[in-house]
Amino acid sequence: MAKQQINLVWLKRDLRTQDHLPLHLAETAGLPYLMLFLFEPALLQAPDTALRHLQFQYHSIADMNRRFAPVGRKVTTCYGDAEAVMRRLLQDFEVRTVYGYRESGTQATWNRDKAVKKLFDQEGVLWQECQRDGILRGARNRAGWDKAWYAAMHQPIVHNTFGTASAPDWSHPFLLPEALEASWSVYPDAFQPAGESYAWRYLHSFLSGRGIHYSKHISKPLESRTSCSRLSPYLAWGNISVRQAYRTTLDAMKAMPHKGPYQNFLTRLRWHCHFIQKFEMECSYEHTCINRGYELLPYRSDEAALEAWKTGRTGIPLVDACMRCLHATGWINFRMRAMLVSFLTHHLFQDWRAGVYHLAQLFLDYEPGIHYPQFQMQAGTTGVNTVRIYNPVKNALQHDPSGAFTRKWAPELHRIPDALLHEPWKLSALEQQLYQFQPGLDYPHPIVNIADGAREARDKIWSHRKSELVKQENRRILAAHVRPKQNETP
Ligand SMILES: Cc1cc2nc3c(=O)[nH]c(=O)nc-3n(C[C@H](O)[C@H](O)[C@H](O)COP(=O)(O)OP(=O)(O)OC[C@H]3O[C@@H](n4cnc5c(N)ncnc54)[C@H](O)[C@@H]3O)c2cc1C
């Protein structure tokens, strides 16, 4: 018997129903189509995956299914490696075209895509991959990139409608294991709720007032929780497209007397794609210093210090508060992310690779294309960016002067007055008694002297910048990843 002809939409980091070109192409192609999302065991084991990411994906799909319910559609979820699932699908159907977005993923997803592409080519299946946001495939440098980004943002938004094409019945053996599904289907209240519906609620509340102090509070760990857009998990898992966020903001700005904060927000939407473009062009950012010269910088390896950093027990209040907050909520603002990386790679002088997966797992908004390039930039291994060593005490005094954020996440310090909160090691014996605080018992002694750690790191990193290999790599990086204007040496 002839197999049924179908098309397929392979969903990845695009868990939404609107402004979705692959869904539109499938809907109008005139064949029944499946919408498929894969939970891939090999990727579930990868060091950058965490339960919270799977929970976010699971609940994003649940939200899509609620939206599809009126037209009787549903996303098909499979637990299986991509090649095996696709092979089975090709056994059961005559798959004509697979629609999806290009993925700027890790080496593991790139290798998986290559294997699947080979299979599709052998079987005569067309794999039509659409451009994701403003990210270009095959670009060798940044000439014309900004122009192309603005052009992508001003392309018409795709208004998806559903109903004309039917869904094929497919009974498959790739069912989600019950125990896994049980753990994904719960959703911690402390995380931002997942899905397209919430993405829009967050964007609307940001534009209708929440973002008024966006620029003023962007570096403050407490205030930024409300004044930043908090769109990052929705953009990372594709609950909303960058274009939708960009255009909705532009529209809203027409009626705003003070556009400044929202203009800054729009700039960051471009940064979103700018960083992913780096990773799209060089996914070795995950494993290797982008400036190969920094492979020769001899870092220390201190397991105890690393563990203290990971668990928020370094004895430096702001560092610990940020790490604990991340464990509990999955989000912290940009400045505090940068400070956490700086503390690890500068003050503790640990190799950036020792901590990169830890934060990837904690970030609910983990986006490889932003994460690895940002991590290396903050660690100072790009060679082309200024090395910023963030002093956690100065940052605390500047951005959490009342200590409200620090006390929330390091409650063992709650009795210590504001003036001493961020440097509890400075308490005199009398003050320790007065505030019933025993250093080393109630809260760890600091694992590093901040001033000494920063000085040593600065000397080592800056003197390393003079090495021939670093300079040679700088030229390569500037040519590939920096816009031509900035690229010109003065
Ligand atoms: C070491 C490190 C790792 C990071 N890893 C991630 C990550 O895995 N995923 C992620 O989305 N962001 C990452 N960021 C960037 C940034 O911290 C977050 O995007 C931002 O804090 C998210 O909050 P928001 O959505 O409220 O941002 P807003 O300030 O409201 O900005 C809106 C959007 O613009 C983009 N954006 C904002 N700042 C940046 C930036 N500096 N670089 C690139 N894009 C930006 C994000 O998509 C963000 O959602 C990282 C930063 C550092 C220093």
The ligand as an SDF file (V2000), in Angstrom:
LIG
                    3D

 53 58  0  0  0  0  0  0  0  0999 V2000
   27.9310   35.5070   31.2670 C   0  0  0  0  0  0  0  0  0  0  0  0
   26.6220   35.8780   30.6460 C   0  0  0  0  0  0  0  0  0  0  0  0
   25.8050   34.8960   30.1260 C   0  0  0  0  0  0  0  0  0  0  0  0
   24.5800   35.2340   29.5330 C   0  0  0  0  0  0  0  0  0  0  0  0
   23.8060   34.2310   29.0640 N   0  0  0  0  0  0  0  0  0  0  0  0
   22.6200   34.5190   28.4970 C   0  0  0  0  0  0  0  0  0  0  0  0
   21.7820   33.4780   28.0250 C   0  0  0  0  0  0  0  0  0  0  0  0
   22.1060   32.2900   28.0990 O   0  0  0  0  0  0  0  0  0  0  0  0
   20.5760   33.8350   27.4700 N   0  0  0  0  0  0  0  0  0  0  0  0
   20.1900   35.1480   27.3600 C   0  0  0  0  0  0  0  0  0  0  0  0
   19.0850   35.4170   26.8570 O   0  0  0  0  0  0  0  0  0  0  0  0
   20.9860   36.1330   27.7920 N   0  0  0  0  0  0  0  0  0  0  0  0
   22.1760   35.8790   28.3660 C   0  0  0  0  0  0  0  0  0  0  0  0
   22.9710   36.9050   28.8160 N   0  0  0  0  0  0  0  0  0  0  0  0
   22.6280   38.2970   28.4840 C   0  0  0  0  0  0  0  0  0  0  0  0
   21.7430   39.0870   29.4740 C   0  0  0  0  0  0  0  0  0  0  0  0
   22.2500   39.0110   30.7560 O   0  0  0  0  0  0  0  0  0  0  0  0
   20.2980   38.6130   29.4560 C   0  0  0  0  0  0  0  0  0  0  0  0
   19.8170   38.5590   28.1300 O   0  0  0  0  0  0  0  0  0  0  0  0
   19.3710   39.5700   30.2120 C   0  0  0  0  0  0  0  0  0  0  0  0
   19.8170   39.7080   31.5240 O   0  0  0  0  0  0  0  0  0  0  0  0
   17.9640   38.9920   30.1740 C   0  0  0  0  0  0  0  0  0  0  0  0
   17.0580   39.7710   30.8800 O   0  0  0  0  0  0  0  0  0  0  0  0
   15.8970   40.5800   30.1420 P   0  0  0  0  0  0  0  0  0  0  0  0
   15.1850   39.6980   29.2020 O   0  0  0  0  0  0  0  0  0  0  0  0
   15.0970   41.2670   31.1620 O   0  0  0  0  0  0  0  0  0  0  0  0
   16.7590   41.6090   29.3090 O   0  0  0  0  0  0  0  0  0  0  0  0
   16.4360   43.0490   28.7150 P   0  0  0  0  0  0  0  0  0  0  0  0
   17.4830   43.9670   29.2360 O   0  0  0  0  0  0  0  0  0  0  0  0
   15.0350   43.4210   28.9050 O   0  0  0  0  0  0  0  0  0  0  0  0
   16.7820   42.8680   27.1650 O   0  0  0  0  0  0  0  0  0  0  0  0
   15.8630   42.3160   26.2200 C   0  0  0  0  0  0  0  0  0  0  0  0
   16.4960   41.1680   25.4930 C   0  0  0  0  0  0  0  0  0  0  0  0
   17.6810   41.6020   24.8100 O   0  0  0  0  0  0  0  0  0  0  0  0
   18.6620   40.5720   24.8350 C   0  0  0  0  0  0  0  0  0  0  0  0
   19.8210   41.0270   25.6100 N   0  0  0  0  0  0  0  0  0  0  0  0
   19.8340   41.8610   26.6750 C   0  0  0  0  0  0  0  0  0  0  0  0
   21.0970   42.0660   27.0810 N   0  0  0  0  0  0  0  0  0  0  0  0
   21.8810   41.3530   26.2650 C   0  0  0  0  0  0  0  0  0  0  0  0
   23.2870   41.1620   26.1740 C   0  0  0  0  0  0  0  0  0  0  0  0
   24.1290   41.7750   27.0080 N   0  0  0  0  0  0  0  0  0  0  0  0
   23.7650   40.3470   25.2230 N   0  0  0  0  0  0  0  0  0  0  0  0
   22.9400   39.7230   24.3590 C   0  0  0  0  0  0  0  0  0  0  0  0
   21.5930   39.8570   24.3930 N   0  0  0  0  0  0  0  0  0  0  0  0
   21.0820   40.6800   25.3240 C   0  0  0  0  0  0  0  0  0  0  0  0
   18.0140   39.3830   25.5280 C   0  0  0  0  0  0  0  0  0  0  0  0
   17.4380   38.5440   24.5720 O   0  0  0  0  0  0  0  0  0  0  0  0
   16.9510   40.0400   26.3830 C   0  0  0  0  0  0  0  0  0  0  0  0
   15.8820   39.1750   26.6930 O   0  0  0  0  0  0  0  0  0  0  0  0
   24.2030   36.5900   29.4330 C   0  0  0  0  0  0  0  0  0  0  0  0
   25.0260   37.5730   29.9670 C   0  0  0  0  0  0  0  0  0  0  0  0
   26.2160   37.2270   30.5640 C   0  0  0  0  0  0  0  0  0  0  0  0
   27.0850   38.3020   31.1390 C   0  0  0  0  0  0  0  0  0  0  0  0
  1  2  1  0
  2  3  1  0
  2 52  2  0
  3  4  2  0
  4  5  1  0
  4 50  1  0
  5  6  2  0
  6  7  1  0
  6 13  1  0
  7  8  2  0
  7  9  1  0
  9 10  1  0
 10 11  2  0
 10 12  1  0
 12 13  2  0
 13 14  1  0
 14 15  1  0
 14 50  1  0
 15 16  1  0
 16 17  1  0
 16 18  1  0
 18 19  1  0
 18 20  1  0
 20 21  1  0
 20 22  1  0
 22 23  1  0
 23 24  1  0
 24 25  2  0
 24 26  1  0
 24 27  1  0
 27 28  1  0
 28 29  2  0
 28 30  1  0
 28 31  1  0
 31 32  1  0
 32 33  1  0
 33 34  1  0
 33 48  1  0
 34 35  1  0
 35 36  1  0
 35 46  1  0
 36 37  1  0
 36 45  1  0
 37 38  2  0
 38 39  1  0
 39 40  1  0
 39 45  2  0
 40 41  1  0
 40 42  2  0
 42 43  1  0
 43 44  2  0
 44 45  1  0
 46 47  1  0
 46 48  1  0
 48 49  1  0
 50 51  2  0
 51 52  1  0
 52 53  1  0
M  END
$$$$
